[in-house]
Amino acid sequence: MIPIRDTAPCLTRPYVTWGLMAVCISLFVVLEFGSDKIHHYVISLYGMVPARYTHPDWAIAMGYPMDYGFSFVSNLFLHGGWWHLVMNMWFIWIFADNIEDRMGHGRFIIFYVLCGVIASSIQWLHTPELVAPVIGASGAIAGVLGAYFFLYPYARIVLWVPIFFLPLFIEIPAIAFIGVWVILQMQSATVAMVFYKGASDVALWAHLGGFVAGILLFKLFLRKDYPE
């Protein structure tokens, strides 16, 4: 099932949401069609490599400069492939505009980045020895989903069910759609821990950490003047 749109009304134009999408897409296109050397350099340097912060001496020996944790932010704007990019941008498009509407532009960007930083930090704590860069907006998006879960639990999410490419659409409450998403993340994280010593090609702990961060923080960023 593929989410198409939601039914929650949005009273303001989501300029920050559009801007986040534009930055992510632009960076991806530039790197995708640039040289492999530059692509590798940017992903390695600005992706969040957990071992870089767990073992500073190793990081120095490998040539990583001191960045004071900047990659915990910069990794949120990098993506590893077309499918990775499309899925993240699609979720931002569907869910982030309403959260920006409820928070306002300035508060929303702080909320988004903060959730992303917390998500990256949780991933680091759970995979401290990982030497591959963690990249992607999904941790910050998970924070958006956490806020949406409580602000719009009964908004309808329109899903396309691809049965022989027929235009079959169904609507389910956001609380059900996001709830299933969380259960799947928890299931995958549990399987990774039990059978693969926590290893996974998806930043599952960033997803769960971002979601919890969104739940805990969203009330602090809501507009006081939002019309009820």
C-alpha positions in Angstrom: 0.0 0.0 0.0 1.4 3.4 -1.0 0.3 6.6 0.7 -1.0 9.2 -1.8 -2.1 12.1 0.4 -3.8 13.0 3.6 -7.1 14.8 4.3 -5.9 17.2 7.1 -6.4 20.8 6.1 -3.4 23.1 5.9 -4.0 26.9 6.5 -0.6 28.2 5.5 1.9 27.6 2.7 4.6 25.1 3.9 7.6 27.1 2.7 10.0 25.3 5.0 8.8 21.9 3.9 9.3 22.9 0.3 12.7 24.2 1.1 13.8 21.0 2.9 12.7 19.0 -0.1 14.4 21.3 -2.5 17.7 21.1 -0.6 17.6 17.3 -0.4 16.7 16.8 -4.0 19.3 19.3 -5.3 22.1 17.8 -3.2 21.2 14.3 -4.4 21.0 15.3 -8.1 24.4 17.2 -7.9 26.1 14.2 -6.2 24.4 11.6 -8.3 25.5 13.1 -11.6 28.9 14.3 -10.3 32.1 12.3 -10.1 32.2 9.2 -8.0 35.2 10.6 -6.0 33.3 13.7 -4.9 30.2 11.6 -4.2 32.2 9.3 -1.9 34.0 12.2 -0.3 30.8 14.1 0.6 28.9 11.1 1.9 31.8 9.9 4.0 32.6 13.4 5.4 29.0 14.7 6.0 27.3 11.4 6.7 27.2 10.5 10.4 29.8 7.7 10.9 29.3 6.4 14.5 32.8 5.1 14.9 34.1 8.6 14.1 32.7 9.9 17.5 33.2 6.6 19.4 36.9 6.4 18.6 38.3 9.9 17.9 41.8 8.5 17.5 40.6 6.2 14.8 38.8 9.1 13.1 42.0 11.2 13.1 44.0 8.3 11.7 41.4 7.9 8.9 41.6 11.5 8.0 38.4 12.8 9.5 38.6 16.4 10.5 37.2 17.7 13.8 33.6 18.7 12.9 32.1 19.1 16.4 29.2 16.8 15.6 28.1 18.7 12.4 27.4 15.5 10.6 24.6 14.8 13.0 22.8 17.6 11.1 24.4 17.4 7.6 23.5 13.7 7.2 19.8 14.7 7.3 20.1 16.2 3.8 21.9 13.3 2.1 20.5 10.2 0.5 21.9 7.0 -0.8 19.8 6.3 -3.8 16.7 7.2 -5.8 14.3 5.0 -3.9 15.7 6.3 -0.5 15.2 9.9 -1.7 11.8 9.4 -3.2 10.3 7.7 -0.2 11.6 10.3 2.3 10.5 13.2 0.1 7.1 11.6 -0.3 6.6 11.3 3.4 7.7 14.9 3.9 5.2 16.0 1.2 2.3 14.2 2.9 2.9 14.8 6.6 5.3 17.8 7.2 3.1 20.6 5.8 0.5 20.1 8.5 3.1 20.1 11.3 4.7 23.2 9.9 1.2 24.7 9.7 0.6 24.0 13.5 4.1 25.2 14.5 4.9 28.0 12.2 7.9 28.2 9.8 10.6 29.0 12.4 9.5 26.7 15.1 9.1 23.8 12.6 12.6 24.0 11.2 14.0 23.9 14.7 11.8 21.0 15.6 12.7 19.1 12.4 16.4 19.5 12.8 16.3 18.7 16.6 14.4 15.5 16.0 16.9 14.6 13.3 19.9 15.2 15.6 18.3 13.2 18.4 17.5 10.4 15.9 21.2 10.4 14.7 22.4 10.3 18.3 20.2 7.3 19.1 21.5 5.5 16.1 25.1 6.3 17.2 24.4 5.0 20.7 23.0 1.7 19.4 25.7 1.2 16.7 28.8 2.9 18.1 31.2 0.8 16.1 29.7 1.3 12.7 32.2 2.7 10.2 29.6 3.2 7.4 28.0 6.6 7.1 24.4 7.0 8.3 22.5 9.3 6.0 18.9 10.3 5.2 16.1 12.5 6.4 14.1 9.6 7.8 15.0 10.3 11.5 13.7 13.8 11.3 10.7 12.7 9.3 10.0 10.1 12.0 9.8 13.1 14.4 7.2 14.7 12.1 5.2 11.4 12.2 5.4 11.4 16.0 3.8 14.9 16.1 1.3 14.0 13.4 0.3 10.8 15.3 -1.1 13.0 18.2 -2.2 16.1 16.3 -4.1 14.4 13.5 -4.8 10.9 14.7 -8.1 10.6 12.8 -7.1 12.4 9.6 -7.5 10.0 6.7 -4.5 8.7 4.8 -5.4 7.9 1.2 -3.6 4.7 0.1 -3.2 3.2 -3.3 -3.4 -0.5 -3.3 -1.5 -1.7 -6.4 -3.5 -4.7 -7.5 -2.6 -5.4 -11.1 -2.1 -1.6 -11.4 -5.8 -0.9 -10.9 -6.7 2.5 -9.4 -7.9 1.0 -6.1 -7.8 3.5 -3.3 -8.7 3.1 0.4 -8.6 5.5 3.3 -7.4 4.6 6.8 -6.9 6.8 10.0 -3.5 8.3 10.4 -3.2 6.7 13.8 -3.5 3.3 12.1 -1.1 4.0 9.3 1.6 5.5 11.5 1.0 2.8 14.2 1.7 0.1 11.7 4.8 1.9 10.5 6.1 2.0 14.1 5.3 -1.7 14.7 7.3 -2.6 11.5 10.3 -0.5 12.6 10.2 -2.2 16.1 9.9 -5.6 14.5 12.8 -5.0 12.1 15.0 -3.6 15.0 14.2 -6.7 17.1 15.1 -9.1 14.3 18.3 -7.2 13.7 19.3 -7.4 17.4 18.4 -11.1 17.8 19.7 -12.5 14.5 22.3 -10.0 13.2 23.8 -8.4 16.4 22.0 -5.2 15.6 23.3 -4.9 12.0 20.9 -3.5 9.4 21.1 -1.5 6.2 18.4 0.7 7.5 18.8 3.2 10.4 16.0 1.6 12.4 17.1 3.1 15.7 17.2 6.6 14.1 13.6 6.0 13.0 12.4 5.0 16.5 14.5 7.6 18.2 13.1 10.4 15.9 9.6 9.2 16.4 9.9 9.3 20.2 11.6 12.7 20.1 8.7 14.0 18.0 6.2 12.7 20.5 8.0 14.3 23.5 8.9 17.6 21.9 6.0 18.6 19.6 3.9 20.4 22.2 6.8 22.8 23.0 6.8 24.1 19.4 3.1 24.5 18.7 1.8 28.0 17.8 -0.3 29.7 20.5 -2.3 31.6 18.0 -3.4 28.7 15.8 -7.1 28.9 15.0 -9.1 26.0 16.5 
